[in-house]
Amino acid sequence: MNSSKDSLYASPVGDVGAFKFDDSVVRVFPDMIRRSVPGYSAIISAIGLLASRFARDRSVCYDLGCSLGAATLSMRHQITAEHCRIIAVDNSEAMLARFQEVLQQDQAAVAVDVLCADIRDVAIENASVVVLNFTLQFIPLEDRRQLLQKIYQGLLPGGILILSEKLKFDDDRQQDLQTQMHHAFKAAQGYSGLEISQKRSALENVLIPETFSQHQSRLRQAGFSSAEVWFQYFNFASIIALK
């Protein structure tokens, strides 16, 4: 997928507004996510492998908060289950318009339905795989438990939820260290101190991270029998929750 270099926050901004997944972000999103989220490509690859393991014949795989469809495409190219389809959902029309262009060029056989909607309003039914890849962190705290309960209820027995999130830490030293190392990672990818600072301001009160123990507790309350971290790189992690 062709994209421009992310320079959205390279120049000083008088009033850094709240981060939005608009046209300007869409144009640079592949570069932004690669340079901002440690281990992102590894997580995307693994989502495809996990989908190949858990997708069942005549079931549905959901990519909730699909953005430009990286997780959807990874699943689409790995799933071998018959008559299995993917429902990719996002509330950003700009993201989905670009994703539709990519889908038209993709020749994989698995059917993909693209839906512009709030994931909180989407019914989850007959699901073997559900992906929330750095999506839950943008959902209001008070709505997260209900969303996970809906996902659990819509999953088939033995189904999987893949939940990737930015984490926070109870221990202040760990929080400071993990934050500093994430900033060091971004600096190593070519972001300036100004870009890192302004992006952090834009995401404040938009992206609300939680600790792993908070995620694990909520997942168990929703009904999942097991929830464990399978991947972590500094303060970014991915969790497998099993029904």
C-alpha positions as CSV (number, residue, x, y, z in Angstrom):
1,M,0.0,0.0,0.0
2,N,1.5,3.3,-1.0
3,S,1.4,6.1,1.6
4,S,3.1,9.4,2.3
5,K,5.6,9.9,5.1
6,D,4.0,11.0,8.4
7,S,4.9,14.6,9.0
8,L,1.6,15.7,10.5
9,Y,3.2,17.0,13.7
10,A,6.5,18.0,12.3
11,S,5.8,21.8,12.5
12,P,4.7,23.6,15.7
13,V,1.0,23.7,16.2
14,G,-0.4,26.4,18.4
15,D,-3.4,24.4,19.7
16,V,-2.9,20.7,19.2
17,G,-6.4,19.3,18.6
18,A,-7.7,15.9,19.5
19,F,-6.5,13.1,17.3
20,K,-8.9,12.1,14.5
21,F,-8.8,9.4,11.9
22,D,-9.5,11.9,9.1
23,D,-8.2,12.2,5.5
24,S,-4.9,13.7,6.6
25,V,-4.2,10.6,8.9
26,V,-5.4,8.2,6.2
27,R,-2.8,9.5,3.8
28,V,0.1,8.7,6.2
29,F,-1.4,6.0,8.3
30,P,0.7,3.0,7.2
31,D,3.9,5.0,7.8
32,M,2.5,6.4,11.1
33,I,1.5,3.0,12.5
34,R,4.8,1.3,11.5
35,R,6.9,4.0,13.1
36,S,4.7,4.5,16.2
37,V,3.7,1.0,17.3
38,P,6.6,-1.3,18.2
39,G,6.0,-4.8,16.8
40,Y,3.0,-3.9,14.7
41,S,4.0,-5.9,11.6
42,A,4.6,-9.0,13.8
43,I,1.2,-8.7,15.4
44,I,-0.5,-8.3,12.0
45,S,1.3,-11.4,10.7
46,A,0.3,-13.4,13.8
47,I,-3.3,-12.4,13.4
48,G,-3.4,-14.2,10.1
49,L,-1.8,-17.3,11.5
50,L,-4.2,-17.3,14.4
51,A,-7.2,-16.9,12.1
52,S,-5.9,-19.9,10.0
53,R,-6.0,-21.9,13.2
54,F,-9.4,-20.8,14.6
55,A,-11.5,-19.8,11.6
56,R,-14.3,-22.4,11.1
57,D,-16.3,-23.4,8.1
58,R,-19.4,-21.2,7.6
59,S,-18.4,-18.8,10.4
60,V,-17.6,-15.1,10.6
61,C,-14.4,-13.4,11.5
62,Y,-14.7,-9.8,12.7
63,D,-12.1,-7.0,12.4
64,L,-13.5,-4.3,14.7
65,G,-11.8,-1.0,14.1
66,C,-10.2,-2.2,10.9
67,S,-8.8,1.2,9.8
68,L,-7.1,0.4,6.4
69,G,-7.7,-3.3,6.8
70,A,-4.2,-4.7,7.7
71,A,-5.6,-7.4,10.0
72,T,-8.5,-8.2,7.6
73,L,-6.0,-8.8,4.7
74,S,-3.7,-10.8,6.9
75,M,-6.7,-13.1,7.9
76,R,-8.0,-13.2,4.3
77,H,-4.7,-14.6,3.0
78,Q,-4.4,-17.2,5.7
79,I,-7.9,-18.6,6.2
80,T,-8.6,-21.9,4.6
81,A,-12.0,-22.6,6.2
82,E,-14.8,-23.0,3.7
83,H,-17.6,-20.5,3.3
84,C,-16.0,-18.3,6.0
85,R,-16.3,-14.5,5.6
86,I,-14.8,-11.5,7.3
87,I,-16.7,-8.4,8.5
88,A,-14.5,-5.4,8.7
89,V,-15.9,-2.4,10.7
90,D,-14.7,1.1,11.2
91,N,-16.5,4.5,11.8
92,S,-14.0,6.5,9.7
93,E,-15.4,6.9,6.2
94,A,-12.0,8.2,5.0
95,M,-10.3,5.0,6.2
96,L,-12.9,2.7,4.6
97,A,-12.8,4.5,1.3
98,R,-9.1,3.8,1.0
99,F,-9.5,0.3,2.3
100,Q,-12.1,-0.4,-0.5
101,E,-9.6,0.7,-3.1
102,V,-7.1,-1.8,-1.6
103,L,-9.7,-4.6,-1.5
104,Q,-10.4,-4.1,-5.2
105,Q,-6.8,-5.0,-6.0
106,D,-6.7,-8.0,-3.7
107,Q,-7.4,-11.4,-5.2
108,A,-7.8,-13.6,-2.1
109,A,-10.9,-15.8,-2.1
110,V,-12.4,-15.1,1.3
111,A,-15.3,-12.8,1.2
112,V,-15.0,-9.4,3.0
113,D,-17.9,-7.2,4.0
114,V,-16.9,-3.6,4.8
115,L,-19.2,-1.8,7.2
116,C,-19.0,1.9,8.3
117,A,-20.4,1.9,11.8
118,D,-19.7,2.3,15.5
119,I,-18.4,-1.1,16.6
120,R,-20.6,-0.7,19.7
121,D,-23.7,-0.9,17.5
122,V,-22.6,-4.0,15.4
123,A,-24.1,-7.4,16.2
124,I,-21.5,-10.2,16.7
125,E,-22.9,-13.5,15.5
126,N,-21.6,-16.9,14.6
127,A,-18.0,-15.7,15.1
128,S,-14.9,-17.9,15.3
129,V,-12.4,-15.0,15.4
130,V,-12.8,-11.4,16.6
131,V,-10.0,-8.9,16.3
132,L,-9.7,-5.6,18.3
133,N,-6.3,-4.4,17.1
134,F,-5.5,-1.2,19.0
135,T,-9.2,-0.3,19.0
136,L,-10.6,-0.8,22.5
137,Q,-8.3,1.9,23.8
138,F,-10.4,4.5,21.8
139,I,-13.7,3.2,23.3
140,P,-15.0,5.1,26.4
141,L,-14.1,3.2,29.6
142,E,-17.7,2.8,30.6
143,D,-18.5,1.0,27.3
144,R,-15.7,-1.5,27.2
145,R,-17.2,-4.2,29.4
146,Q,-20.5,-4.3,27.5
147,L,-18.6,-4.5,24.2
148,L,-16.5,-7.4,25.4
149,Q,-19.6,-9.2,26.7
150,K,-21.3,-8.8,23.3
151,I,-18.2,-10.3,21.6
152,Y,-18.1,-13.2,24.0
153,Q,-21.7,-14.0,23.5
154,G,-21.3,-13.8,19.7
155,L,-18.3,-16.1,19.6
156,L,-18.7,-19.8,19.0
157,P,-17.4,-22.2,21.7
158,G,-13.7,-22.4,21.4
159,G,-13.5,-19.1,19.6
160,I,-10.8,-16.5,20.0
161,L,-10.6,-12.8,20.6
162,I,-7.3,-11.1,19.7
163,L,-7.0,-7.8,21.7
164,S,-4.0,-5.5,21.1
165,E,-3.6,-2.5,23.3
166,K,-1.2,0.2,24.5
167,L,-0.7,-0.6,28.2
168,K,-0.1,1.5,31.3
169,F,1.6,0.2,34.4
170,D,0.8,0.3,38.2
171,D,4.4,0.8,39.1
172,D,5.6,4.4,38.5
173,R,9.1,3.2,37.5
174,Q,7.8,0.8,35.0
175,Q,5.4,3.4,33.6
176,D,8.2,6.0,33.2
177,L,10.6,3.4,31.7
178,Q,8.1,2.0,29.2
179,T,7.1,5.5,28.1
180,Q,10.7,6.6,27.7
181,M,11.5,3.5,25.7
182,H,8.5,4.0,23.4
183,H,9.7,7.5,22.8
184,A,13.1,6.2,22.1
185,F,11.6,3.7,19.6
186,K,9.8,6.6,17.8
187,A,13.0,8.7,17.8
188,A,14.8,5.8,16.2
189,Q,12.2,5.7,13.5
190,G,13.0,9.4,12.7
191,Y,10.4,11.3,14.7
192,S,11.6,14.5,16.3
193,G,11.0,15.5,19.9
194,L,8.4,18.0,18.7
195,E,6.5,15.4,16.7
196,I,6.5,13.0,19.7
197,S,5.4,15.7,22.1
198,Q,2.6,17.0,19.8
199,K,1.3,13.6,18.9
200,R,1.2,12.7,22.6
201,S,-0.9,15.8,23.3
202,A,-3.3,15.0,20.5
203,L,-3.9,11.5,21.8
204,E,-4.4,12.6,25.4
205,N,-8.0,11.9,26.5
206,V,-8.6,10.2,23.2
207,L,-6.5,7.0,23.7
208,I,-7.1,5.8,27.3
209,P,-4.7,2.9,28.1
210,E,-5.2,0.4,31.0
211,T,-3.1,-2.2,32.7
212,F,-3.0,-5.8,31.7
213,S,-4.6,-6.8,34.9
214,Q,-7.5,-4.5,34.2
215,H,-7.9,-6.0,30.7
216,Q,-7.6,-9.6,32.1
217,S,-10.1,-9.0,34.8
218,R,-12.7,-7.5,32.4
219,L,-12.2,-10.3,29.9
220,R,-12.9,-12.9,32.6
221,Q,-15.9,-10.9,33.8
222,A,-17.2,-11.0,30.2
223,G,-17.0,-14.8,30.3
224,F,-13.6,-15.7,28.7
225,S,-12.0,-18.7,30.3
226,S,-8.5,-17.6,29.6
227,A,-6.8,-14.3,28.7
228,E,-3.0,-14.0,28.4
229,V,-0.4,-11.8,26.7
230,W,1.2,-13.5,23.7
231,F,3.2,-10.5,22.5
232,Q,4.7,-7.4,24.2
233,Y,7.1,-4.8,23.0
234,F,7.6,-2.0,25.6
235,N,4.1,-0.7,26.4
236,F,2.3,-2.3,23.5
237,A,0.9,-5.8,23.9
238,S,-1.5,-8.3,22.3
239,I,-3.7,-10.6,24.3
240,I,-5.3,-13.9,23.3
241,A,-8.7,-14.5,25.0
242,L,-10.3,-17.9,24.6
243,K,-14.0,-18.9,25.0
